[in-house]
Amino acid sequence: MDYSEIKKLMDDMGNSKIDSLEIEFPEGIKIKMKKNTEKEVVITQPRNIIEASAPMTTPVVKEKQETSLVKMEEQETEQEENYKIVKSPMVGTFYASSSPDKEPFVKVGDKVHKGQVLCIVEAMKLMNEIESEFDGEIVEVCVNNEDIVEYGTPLFKIK
């Protein structure tokens, strides 16, 4: 199984509703993936009671996840209309250059081409070159050098 197949599998899982996945291939390759499943619970209190004879209502427990997801999707849609976003394909450490004493691969204002290396994400002691999926100009570098990034974290905005 090569890198592009693994990346496609991660993208598919990110877009699905499943929380975890384990696959074992006959060749001995094992893949385990688990989404971040933290949920925020909001308790809302009842509003003013108009009549004294009106029955009391109990607080309602709602999962805030749905509303926050809708807001996030709306924000992403607005951003995607203006910019193309390069996201981290994995959890790891973001490096803007190949070594601390070298210049960053790209900076704001640089023209980039599809397939050009933009940064490195180190995952489990492996240095993974992240390539541009688009042609355009770097508008924003969304993370700082040596920041920890998660799967799907925006790394660059390209116009």
Secondary structure, DSSP 8 states (H G I E B T S, - for coil): --HHHHHHHHHHHHHSS-SEEEEE-TTS-EEEEE------EEEE-----SSTTS-----EEEETHHHHHHHHHHHHHHHHHH-EEEE-SSSEEEESSSSTTS--S--TT-EE-TT-EEEEEEETTEEEEEE-SS-EEEEEE-S-TT-EE-TT-EEEEE-
